[in-house]
Amino acid sequence: MNSLKDYFHTDWAAMTLHDWLGMGVTIVVFFVMIGLYVYIFHPANKERLEAHRYIPLDDDDTEFHERFSKRHPEYFPTHTGTEEQK
């Protein structure tokens, strides 16, 4: 058991600023993930989240496409090939 205790021993005084920041970010992310899991799996939030179920599959954002194509016409050519290919 002594080797296991030595394996997990932490020298707190030798930790650098980056070690402390990394540990702090890890702890913050851990608690944020717990909060998100509680929010997502809470039964009262089921209807609200299920209403957005198919958003990743919705490709019909025509308003964005029209605005973007007017500002950047080089990304949306009007012809499909060169004159030789026609």
VOTIPA-962484 format. One record per residue: residue number from 1; x, y, z of N, C-alpha, C in turn. Coordinates in nm, 2 decimals. Layout:
N
<NUM, <X, Y, Z>, <X, Y, Z>, <X, Y, Z>>
...
This chain:
86
<1, <0.08, -0.12, 0.00>, <0.00, 0.00, 0.00>, <0.09, 0.13, 0.00>>
<2, <0.21, 0.11, 0.05>, <0.29, 0.23, 0.06>, <0.33, 0.28, -0.08>>
<3, <0.35, 0.19, -0.18>, <0.39, 0.23, -0.31>, <0.27, 0.30, -0.38>>
<4, <0.15, 0.26, -0.35>, <0.03, 0.33, -0.41>, <0.02, 0.47, -0.36>>
<5, <0.05, 0.49, -0.23>, <0.04, 0.62, -0.17>, <0.15, 0.71, -0.22>>
<6, <0.27, 0.65, -0.25>, <0.38, 0.73, -0.31>, <0.35, 0.76, -0.45>>
<7, <0.28, 0.68, -0.52>, <0.24, 0.70, -0.66>, <0.15, 0.82, -0.68>>
<8, <0.05, 0.83, -0.59>, <-0.04, 0.94, -0.59>, <0.00, 1.06, -0.51>>
<9, <0.11, 1.07, -0.46>, <0.16, 1.18, -0.38>, <0.18, 1.30, -0.47>>
<10, <0.14, 1.42, -0.42>, <0.15, 1.54, -0.49>, <0.23, 1.64, -0.41>>
<11, <0.34, 1.69, -0.47>, <0.42, 1.79, -0.40>, <0.36, 1.93, -0.43>>
<12, <0.27, 1.98, -0.35>, <0.20, 2.10, -0.37>, <0.29, 2.22, -0.38>>
<13, <0.40, 2.22, -0.31>, <0.49, 2.34, -0.31>, <0.57, 2.35, -0.44>>
<14, <0.58, 2.24, -0.51>, <0.66, 2.24, -0.63>, <0.57, 2.27, -0.75>>
<15, <0.44, 2.29, -0.73>, <0.35, 2.32, -0.85>, <0.38, 2.46, -0.90>>
<16, <0.39, 2.47, -1.03>, <0.41, 2.60, -1.10>, <0.27, 2.66, -1.12>>
<17, <0.28, 2.79, -1.18>, <0.16, 2.86, -1.21>, <0.07, 2.78, -1.31>>
<18, <0.14, 2.72, -1.41>, <0.07, 2.64, -1.51>, <0.00, 2.52, -1.45>>
<19, <0.07, 2.46, -1.36>, <0.00, 2.34, -1.29>, <-0.12, 2.39, -1.22>>
<20, <-0.12, 2.50, -1.15>, <-0.24, 2.55, -1.07>, <-0.35, 2.59, -1.17>>
<21, <-0.31, 2.66, -1.28>, <-0.41, 2.69, -1.38>, <-0.48, 2.57, -1.44>>
<22, <-0.40, 2.47, -1.47>, <-0.45, 2.35, -1.53>, <-0.54, 2.28, -1.44>>
<23, <-0.50, 2.27, -1.31>, <-0.59, 2.21, -1.21>, <-0.72, 2.29, -1.19>>
<24, <-0.71, 2.42, -1.19>, <-0.83, 2.50, -1.18>, <-0.92, 2.49, -1.30>>
<25, <-0.87, 2.49, -1.42>, <-0.95, 2.47, -1.54>, <-1.02, 2.33, -1.53>>
<26, <-0.95, 2.23, -1.50>, <-1.00, 2.10, -1.49>, <-1.12, 2.09, -1.39>>
<27, <-1.10, 2.15, -1.27>, <-1.21, 2.15, -1.17>, <-1.33, 2.23, -1.22>>
<28, <-1.31, 2.34, -1.29>, <-1.42, 2.42, -1.34>, <-1.50, 2.35, -1.45>>
<29, <-1.42, 2.28, -1.54>, <-1.49, 2.20, -1.64>, <-1.56, 2.09, -1.58>>
<30, <-1.51, 2.03, -1.48>, <-1.58, 1.91, -1.41>, <-1.71, 1.96, -1.36>>
<31, <-1.72, 2.07, -1.29>, <-1.84, 2.12, -1.23>, <-1.94, 2.17, -1.34>>
<32, <-1.89, 2.23, -1.45>, <-1.98, 2.27, -1.56>, <-2.04, 2.15, -1.62>>
<33, <-1.96, 2.04, -1.64>, <-2.02, 1.92, -1.70>, <-2.13, 1.86, -1.61>>
<34, <-2.10, 1.86, -1.48>, <-2.21, 1.81, -1.39>, <-2.33, 1.89, -1.40>>
<35, <-2.32, 2.03, -1.40>, <-2.43, 2.11, -1.42>, <-2.51, 2.09, -1.55>>
<36, <-2.43, 2.07, -1.66>, <-2.50, 2.04, -1.79>, <-2.57, 1.91, -1.78>>
<37, <-2.51, 1.80, -1.72>, <-2.58, 1.67, -1.71>, <-2.71, 1.68, -1.63>>
<38, <-2.70, 1.76, -1.52>, <-2.82, 1.77, -1.44>, <-2.93, 1.85, -1.52>>
<39, <-2.89, 1.95, -1.60>, <-2.99, 2.03, -1.68>, <-3.05, 1.94, -1.79>>
<40, <-2.96, 1.87, -1.86>, <-3.01, 1.79, -1.98>, <-3.09, 1.67, -1.93>>
<41, <-3.06, 1.60, -1.83>, <-3.13, 1.48, -1.79>, <-3.24, 1.51, -1.69>>
<42, <-3.27, 1.63, -1.66>, <-3.38, 1.66, -1.57>, <-3.51, 1.65, -1.65>>
<43, <-3.61, 1.57, -1.60>, <-3.73, 1.55, -1.67>, <-3.81, 1.68, -1.71>>
<44, <-3.80, 1.78, -1.63>, <-3.87, 1.90, -1.66>, <-3.82, 1.97, -1.79>>
<45, <-3.70, 1.94, -1.83>, <-3.64, 2.01, -1.95>, <-3.66, 1.93, -2.07>>
<46, <-3.73, 1.81, -2.06>, <-3.74, 1.72, -2.18>, <-3.81, 1.79, -2.30>>
<47, <-3.92, 1.85, -2.27>, <-4.00, 1.91, -2.38>, <-3.92, 2.02, -2.45>>
<48, <-3.85, 2.11, -2.37>, <-3.78, 2.22, -2.43>, <-3.66, 2.17, -2.51>>
<49, <-3.60, 2.06, -2.47>, <-3.48, 2.01, -2.55>, <-3.53, 1.93, -2.67>>
<50, <-3.64, 1.86, -2.65>, <-3.69, 1.78, -2.77>, <-3.74, 1.87, -2.88>>
<51, <-3.78, 1.99, -2.85>, <-3.83, 2.08, -2.95>, <-3.72, 2.12, -3.05>>
<52, <-3.60, 2.11, -3.01>, <-3.48, 2.14, -3.09>, <-3.41, 2.02, -3.14>>
<53, <-3.48, 1.91, -3.15>, <-3.42, 1.78, -3.18>, <-3.35, 1.77, -3.32>>
<54, <-3.42, 1.83, -3.42>, <-3.38, 1.82, -3.55>, <-3.30, 1.94, -3.61>>
<55, <-3.25, 2.03, -3.52>, <-3.18, 2.14, -3.57>, <-3.05, 2.10, -3.64>>
<56, <-2.97, 2.01, -3.60>, <-2.85, 1.97, -3.68>, <-2.88, 1.92, -3.82>>
<57, <-3.00, 1.87, -3.84>, <-3.04, 1.82, -3.97>, <-3.10, 1.92, -4.06>>
<58, <-3.13, 2.04, -4.01>, <-3.20, 2.14, -4.09>, <-3.11, 2.22, -4.18>>
<59, <-3.11, 2.19, -4.31>, <-3.02, 2.26, -4.40>, <-3.08, 2.38, -4.47>>
<60, <-3.20, 2.41, -4.44>, <-3.28, 2.51, -4.51>, <-3.26, 2.65, -4.45>>
<61, <-3.14, 2.69, -4.44>, <-3.12, 2.83, -4.39>, <-3.10, 2.92, -4.51>>
<62, <-3.20, 2.94, -4.59>, <-3.19, 3.02, -4.71>, <-3.16, 3.16, -4.69>>
<63, <-3.21, 3.22, -4.58>, <-3.18, 3.36, -4.55>, <-3.03, 3.39, -4.54>>
<64, <-2.96, 3.30, -4.46>, <-2.82, 3.32, -4.45>, <-2.75, 3.29, -4.58>>
<65, <-2.79, 3.19, -4.66>, <-2.73, 3.16, -4.78>, <-2.74, 3.28, -4.88>>
<66, <-2.86, 3.34, -4.89>, <-2.88, 3.46, -4.98>, <-2.80, 3.58, -4.93>>
<67, <-2.79, 3.61, -4.81>, <-2.71, 3.72, -4.76>, <-2.56, 3.70, -4.78>>
<68, <-2.52, 3.57, -4.76>, <-2.37, 3.54, -4.77>, <-2.34, 3.54, -4.92>>
<69, <-2.42, 3.49, -5.01>, <-2.39, 3.49, -5.15>, <-2.39, 3.63, -5.21>>
<70, <-2.46, 3.72, -5.16>, <-2.46, 3.86, -5.21>, <-2.33, 3.93, -5.17>>
<71, <-2.28, 3.90, -5.05>, <-2.16, 3.96, -5.00>, <-2.03, 3.90, -5.06>>
<72, <-2.04, 3.77, -5.09>, <-1.92, 3.70, -5.13>, <-1.96, 3.61, -5.26>>
<73, <-1.98, 3.68, -5.37>, <-2.02, 3.61, -5.49>, <-1.92, 3.51, -5.55>>
<74, <-1.79, 3.53, -5.50>, <-1.68, 3.44, -5.55>, <-1.70, 3.30, -5.50>>
<75, <-1.78, 3.28, -5.39>, <-1.80, 3.14, -5.34>, <-1.92, 3.08, -5.41>>
<76, <-1.99, 3.15, -5.49>, <-2.11, 3.10, -5.55>, <-2.11, 3.14, -5.70>>
<77, <-2.03, 3.06, -5.78>, <-2.03, 3.09, -5.92>, <-2.16, 3.07, -6.00>>
<78, <-2.18, 3.15, -6.10>, <-2.31, 3.14, -6.17>, <-2.31, 3.03, -6.28>>
<79, <-2.19, 2.99, -6.32>, <-2.18, 2.88, -6.42>, <-2.12, 2.76, -6.36>>
<80, <-2.14, 2.65, -6.42>, <-2.09, 2.52, -6.36>, <-1.96, 2.47, -6.42>>
<81, <-1.92, 2.53, -6.53>, <-1.80, 2.49, -6.60>, <-1.74, 2.59, -6.69>>
<82, <-1.64, 2.56, -6.76>, <-1.58, 2.65, -6.85>, <-1.66, 2.64, -6.99>>
<83, <-1.62, 2.73, -7.08>, <-1.69, 2.73, -7.21>, <-1.66, 2.61, -7.29>>
<84, <-1.54, 2.55, -7.27>, <-1.50, 2.43, -7.34>, <-1.58, 2.31, -7.30>>
<85, <-1.62, 2.31, -7.17>, <-1.69, 2.19, -7.11>, <-1.84, 2.20, -7.16>>
<86, <-1.89, 2.31, -7.20>, <-2.03, 2.32, -7.23>, <-2.06, 2.27, -7.37>>
